[in-house]
Amino acid sequence: MLVQEQLQQIGTIAKESGIPIKTIRYYEEVGLIKASSRTEGGFRLFNADIIERLHFIKRSQSLGLSLTEIREFLDVHDRGNLPCQHIKAKLLDKLAAIEAQIQHLLVFKSELEELISDWEKVPVQTENKICPIIERN
């Protein structure tokens, strides 16, 4: 009977975690969390440790990890292992992707600055050109 007292309904979990009920249901649907049981009325019941799991999911998402990646980490954890090395590898990949995006954005920024600096050189009228500055190669 003590186990039953530790179980909480989805509404309580939503309130404590700050995560909407709809999101919690979705996480269950995609296999990130599992309800421990259901009430006779069909309400989901969760162990109190679900709050920590939900916080892990939200923090992982805030770091740019996908739900698929998060599920992989949780699967490792559920098998009794720490997924920290797997997470580190994914975060290193994310960091490399961000570095590549930054480089791309810096090139793009330079191109825009060059176009804007040439704005004073716009001919008064050109044939078949909408805006010669951005149409040049």
N, C-alpha and C positions, 0 to 999 in steps of 0.2 A: 504494500500500500504506500510505502514511502516513495517509491519510484513515481507513482501516479501524482503525488504532490509536487514533484519537481517538473512535471510537464506543463507547458504553457501553450495557450491557444495562439494562433497566428496573429490576432489583433494585439495581444500583449507583446509579442515579439516585435511586431511592426512599431509599436509605440516606443519600446525600449531601444530598438536599433535605429529608429529614424528612417527606416526603409519601408516604402509603401507595401501594403498587402499584395497588390498586383505583382510587384517586383519579386517578392518572396515566393509567390506561386510560380512565377516564371523560372526563378532559380531552381525550384523543385522540378519543374517540367524538363529543364535541360540537364538535370543531374548534378547540380552544384550542391544541393542540400537534400536532406530526406526528412520527412516527418517521421517521428518515432511511432506514432499511432494516430488513431482518429477517435473522436468521441462517438457516442451512439448516434448523435445527430450529424455525424460526418465532418465535424470540424477537425482541422489538422492540429496535432499536438506535437510540440517540439521540446527537446531537452534544453536546459538553460545554456549549454555550451554552443548552441546555434548562434547566439549573439556574437561570439568571438569569430565564428566562421563567416558570418555576414560582414563583419568589419574587415576581415581579411579580403573578402571578395571586393568590397568597395575600395579599399586601399590599393589593391592590385589593379583595379580598373583605372584609378586615378594616376597610376604609373604607366598607363598606356597598354596594359596587358589585356588581351582578348578573353572572352568567357571560355573559349576553347582552351587557351593556354592555362587559365585559372583552374579549369576542370582537371587538366593534366597534373597540375601541382597538388590539387586536393586528392586526386587518386593516389599519388605517391604518399601523401600524408596518411590517407586512409589505410594504406598497406603497412603503416607503422614506421615510415621513414620520413626524415626531414627533406623537404623539396628545395632547400636553400641553394644548392649548387645549380639546380635546374633553373631556378628563378634568376640567379646571378647571370647565367648564360643568356637568358632571354633579355634581361635588362642591358647587358652589354650589346646585344644585337640592336635593341631600341636606341641606345646611345649612338651607335655607329650610324643608324638610319637618320637620327636627328642631325648628326654632324654633316652627313651628305645633304640633307635638306637645307641646312644653314649655308653650305657652300653654294648650292643652287640658288638660294635666295640672294646671296651676295652678288652673284653674277647677274641675276635679274635686276637687282637694285642698280647696279652699274649701268646696265642697258637703259633702264628708265631714266636715270640721271643724264645720260648722254643724249637721249631723245629730247628731254626737256631743255637741256642746254642749247640744242639746235633750233629751238622754237622760233627764235628771232630771225632765222634764215628762211622762213616760209615764203615761197613765191606768191605773188598776188593772185595769179590765176594759172592753173595747170590743166592740161587736157587729159581727160580720162583718169584723173586721180581724185580721190576723195580727200585724203590728207597725205601729202607727199612725205611728210616726216616719218609717219609710222609705216608707210608703204615701201620705204626704201629697204634694201637688203643690207 
